[in-house]
Amino acid sequence: MANPSTRNKSIRPLLHPRFWLVWLGMGIAYLLSHISWPTQQRLGAGLGIVLYYLAHRRRHICMTNLDICFPDMGLEEKRELARNHFISMGKGFFETLTCWFQDRQKLLPQTKLTGDHLVREALSHGRGCVLIGGHFSSIDICGSLLAHFLPVHPLYKLQSNPVINWFMERKRDELYKKTIERSNMREVIKSLKTNNIVWYAVDQDYGRKYSVFAPFFGRQCATLAHVGRVIKLSKAPVIAIDYYRTESGYQLDMRMVQEFPAEDEIAAATLMNRLMEENIVRHPEQYFWSHRRFKTQQDPSAPSPY
């Protein structure tokens, strides 16, 4: 179970010797974040290749997901995609360090943003705006870059390590106008009622209690139900966002979602999954294939595919 929020709590208990290795790791991360972007990309690619061969469990999850989502893809093509996925995740590791420890301003010349006028138009109605995105390897760095252009309120998940929580919550407070712990629906509604931008990454399995089942690449999977409920309550406009790494930097693209079916939870979940599919096929190696997307089965008695 994740630790509670560390906001308004002293750092003193986290200086206990049992956390010293974590702090040492944070220091190493700080040093690595100062490496130039091209070098980070090369090191990240190397790290990804190493993990592809060593992280057997994650590679198995990745290959299982690819088997489910791309049944017509050949084995060698799947292996190549899995290898490129790990390379992308390695690059994402270094990008997260840059997000934590470096000034995002230095990456702005390498960043292209399209569709931001749609957000401003959506906010003109006074009901806030919901951004729907997914989990891609560049999510941390692209999120911090997005916050330079738009005052987004992202949802986040607390981590199990209190030192990581302490650091990440404070860093998010620096990067974003406001952040919302993912279970705090009251704050989500409050942000929308005050005409703000709430950013959801909607593509992870939070379990049967919080989900409805909708197709994702042709297979039923647990999909967040409360996003549709939030949109129904707030009547907020919905914009899909895609973010990905390019050879020279980052691209963030937004497009308006017309007639979001907020009255029907399954239809809403189906639409969200289709939006994710459209983003994934543009740059499939950058998706979080090593996440257990199909962990919760529609039939409770069915075995896990993993």
C-alpha positions in Angstrom: 0.0 0.0 0.0 1.3 3.5 -0.9 2.3 5.8 1.9 0.2 8.8 2.7 1.1 12.2 1.4 4.3 13.8 2.8 3.1 17.4 2.4 3.4 19.5 5.5 5.6 16.8 7.1 9.1 17.2 8.3 12.1 15.7 6.5 13.7 14.6 9.8 12.2 11.1 10.0 13.5 10.5 6.5 17.1 11.1 7.5 17.1 7.8 9.5 19.9 5.5 8.4 17.5 3.0 6.9 16.9 5.6 4.1 20.5 6.5 3.5 20.8 4.2 0.4 17.7 5.9 -1.1 19.3 9.3 -0.5 22.5 8.1 -2.1 20.5 7.0 -5.1 19.0 10.4 -5.3 22.4 12.0 -5.3 23.6 9.7 -8.1 20.4 10.6 -10.0 21.2 14.3 -9.5 24.6 13.9 -11.1 23.2 11.8 -14.0 20.7 14.6 -14.7 23.5 17.0 -15.6 24.6 14.9 -18.6 23.8 16.4 -22.0 20.5 15.4 -23.6 22.2 13.5 -26.6 24.4 11.6 -24.1 21.4 10.8 -21.9 19.6 9.4 -24.9 22.5 7.2 -25.8 23.0 6.0 -22.2 19.2 5.4 -21.9 19.3 3.3 -25.0 22.1 1.2 -23.6 20.3 0.9 -20.2 17.2 -0.3 -22.1 19.1 -3.0 -24.0 20.6 -4.3 -20.7 17.1 -4.4 -19.1 15.7 -6.2 -22.1 18.0 -9.1 -21.4 18.0 -8.9 -17.6 14.4 -7.9 -16.6 12.9 -11.3 -17.5 9.6 -10.6 -15.7 9.0 -7.2 -17.4 10.0 -8.7 -20.7 7.4 -11.5 -20.3 4.7 -8.9 -19.4 5.7 -6.9 -22.5 5.6 -9.8 -24.8 2.3 -11.0 -23.4 0.7 -7.6 -24.0 2.1 -7.6 -27.6 0.6 -11.1 -28.2 -2.8 -9.8 -27.0 -2.8 -6.5 -28.8 -1.1 -7.5 -32.1 -2.0 -11.2 -32.7 -1.1 -10.9 -36.4 2.4 -9.6 -35.8 5.2 -12.0 -36.3 7.3 -13.2 -33.4 10.5 -11.5 -34.6 8.7 -8.3 -35.2 7.3 -8.5 -31.6 10.7 -9.1 -30.2 12.1 -6.1 -32.1 9.2 -4.0 -30.8 9.8 -5.2 -27.2 13.5 -4.4 -27.5 12.7 -0.9 -28.8 10.2 -0.5 -25.9 12.9 -1.2 -23.4 15.2 1.2 -25.2 12.5 3.9 -25.0 12.0 3.2 -21.3 15.7 3.6 -20.6 15.6 6.9 -22.3 12.5 7.8 -20.2 14.5 7.0 -17.0 17.0 9.8 -17.9 14.2 12.1 -18.9 12.6 11.7 -15.5 15.9 12.7 -13.9 16.1 15.8 -16.0 12.5 16.6 -15.0 13.3 16.3 -11.4 16.7 18.0 -11.2 17.1 20.3 -14.2 15.5 23.4 -15.6 12.9 22.4 -18.2 13.6 25.7 -20.0 16.6 24.2 -21.7 14.4 21.7 -23.5 11.8 24.2 -24.7 13.6 24.9 -28.0 13.3 21.1 -28.7 9.6 21.0 -27.9 6.7 21.4 -30.3 3.1 21.9 -29.2 0.0 21.8 -31.3 -3.7 22.3 -30.4 -3.1 24.4 -27.3 -5.7 26.9 -28.7 -8.3 24.2 -28.2 -7.7 24.3 -24.5 -8.1 28.0 -24.3 -11.3 27.8 -26.3 -12.6 25.0 -24.0 -11.8 27.1 -20.9 -13.8 30.0 -22.4 -17.0 28.0 -21.4 -16.0 28.3 -17.7 -16.4 24.6 -16.9 -12.7 23.6 -16.9 -11.2 21.1 -19.3 -10.3 17.4 -19.0 -7.1 16.3 -20.8 -7.0 12.5 -21.6 -3.6 11.0 -22.2 -1.8 7.7 -21.5 1.4 6.2 -20.1 4.3 6.6 -22.5 7.9 6.5 -21.6 8.3 10.3 -21.9 5.3 11.1 -19.7 7.3 12.8 -17.0 9.4 15.1 -19.2 6.5 15.9 -21.5 4.3 16.6 -18.5 6.7 19.1 -17.2 7.1 20.7 -20.6 3.3 20.9 -21.0 3.1 22.7 -17.7 5.2 25.5 -19.1 2.6 26.2 -21.7 -0.6 25.4 -19.8 -1.5 25.4 -16.1 -2.4 21.7 -15.9 -3.5 19.9 -12.7 -2.2 16.3 -13.2 -3.4 13.3 -11.2 -0.6 11.2 -9.6 0.0 8.1 -7.7 1.8 8.0 -4.3 4.8 5.7 -4.2 5.6 3.1 -1.6 8.9 4.7 -0.6 8.4 7.8 1.7 11.7 9.5 0.5 10.6 9.2 -3.1 7.2 10.6 -2.1 8.7 13.5 -0.2 10.8 14.5 -3.1 8.3 13.9 -5.9 5.5 15.7 -4.2 7.6 18.8 -3.7 9.0 18.6 -7.2 5.5 18.3 -8.7 4.5 21.4 -6.7 7.3 23.3 -8.4 6.4 22.1 -11.9 2.6 22.3 -11.7 0.1 24.8 -10.6 -1.6 22.0 -8.6 -1.4 18.3 -8.4 -4.1 15.9 -7.3 -3.6 12.4 -5.7 -5.5 10.0 -8.0 -8.1 9.0 -5.3 -9.1 12.5 -4.4 -12.1 13.1 -6.6 -13.3 16.0 -4.6 -10.2 18.0 -5.7 -10.7 16.9 -9.3 -14.3 18.4 -9.3 -13.0 21.5 -7.4 -10.4 22.1 -10.1 -12.9 21.8 -12.9 -15.5 24.0 -11.1 -12.8 26.7 -10.8 -12.2 26.4 -14.6 -8.9 24.6 -14.5 -7.3 21.9 -16.6 -7.3 18.3 -15.2 -5.0 15.8 -16.8 -5.8 12.1 -16.6 -3.6 9.2 -17.8 -6.5 6.8 -18.2 -4.9 3.6 -19.4 -3.9 1.7 -16.3 -5.7 -1.2 -14.5 -6.9 0.1 -11.1 -8.8 -3.1 -10.3 -12.4 -4.2 -10.6 -13.7 -1.8 -8.0 -12.9 1.3 -10.0 -13.4 0.0 -13.5 -15.7 -1.0 -16.2 -14.7 -3.4 -19.0 -14.2 -2.0 -22.5 -12.3 -3.2 -25.6 -8.6 -2.3 -25.9 -7.0 -3.6 -29.1 -9.9 -6.1 -29.3 -9.8 -7.5 -25.8 -11.9 -6.5 -22.9 -9.9 -4.8 -20.2 -10.5 -2.9 -16.9 -10.8 0.8 -17.7 -11.3 3.7 -15.3 -15.0 4.3 -14.7 -14.9 7.6 -12.8 -13.5 9.7 -15.6 -16.8 9.5 -17.4 -18.6 10.3 -14.1 -16.4 13.4 -13.5 -17.1 14.6 -17.0 -20.8 14.0 -16.6 -20.9 15.9 -13.3 -18.7 18.8 -14.4 -19.8 19.0 -18.1 -16.2 19.8 -18.8 -15.0 19.7 -22.5 -12.6 16.8 -23.3 -9.4 17.1 -25.2 -7.1 14.1 -26.1 -3.4 14.7 -25.7 -0.6 12.7 -27.3 3.1 13.2 -26.3 6.1 11.5 -27.6 9.9 11.7 -28.1 11.3 12.6 -31.5 14.8 12.3 -32.8 15.5 15.9 -31.8 13.1 16.5 -28.8 9.4 16.2 -27.9 6.1 16.6 -29.6 2.8 17.3 -27.8 -0.4 17.2 -29.8 -4.0 18.0 -28.7 -7.3 17.4 -30.4 -10.8 18.0 -29.3 -13.1 15.1 -28.4 -16.5 15.8 -29.8 -19.6 14.4 -28.0 -17.9 12.5 -25.2 -20.5 9.8 -24.1 -20.4 10.7 -20.3 -23.9 9.3 -19.7 -22.7 5.7 -20.6 -19.7 4.4 -18.6 -18.9 1.6 -21.0 -19.2 3.9 -24.1 -17.0 6.4 -22.3 -14.4 3.8 -21.5 -14.6 2.4 -25.0 -13.9 5.9 -26.5 -11.0 6.5 -24.1 -9.4 3.2 -25.1 -9.8 4.0 -28.7 -8.1 7.3 -28.2 -5.2 5.5 -26.5 -5.0 3.0 -29.4 -4.8 5.9 -31.9 -1.8 7.3 -30.0 -0.1 4.0 -29.5 0.0 3.0 -33.1 1.8 6.3 -34.0 4.8 5.4 -31.8 4.2 1.9 -30.3 7.7 1.4 -28.9 7.1 4.3 -26.5 4.0 2.8 -24.8 4.2 1.2 -21.3 3.9 -2.3 -22.6 5.6 -3.6 -19.4 2.6 -2.6 -17.4 0.0 -5.4 -16.7 -2.8 -3.8 -18.7 -4.9 -6.9 -18.7 -4.3 -7.8 -15.0 -8.0 -7.8 -14.0 -10.0 -10.3 -16.0 -13.7 -9.7 -16.9 -14.4 -13.2 -15.7 -13.1 -13.3 -12.0 -12.4 -17.0 -12.3 -10.2 -16.6 -15.5 -6.4 -16.9 -15.0 -4.2 -13.9 -15.4 -2.5 -13.8 -18.9 0.7 -13.0 -17.1 
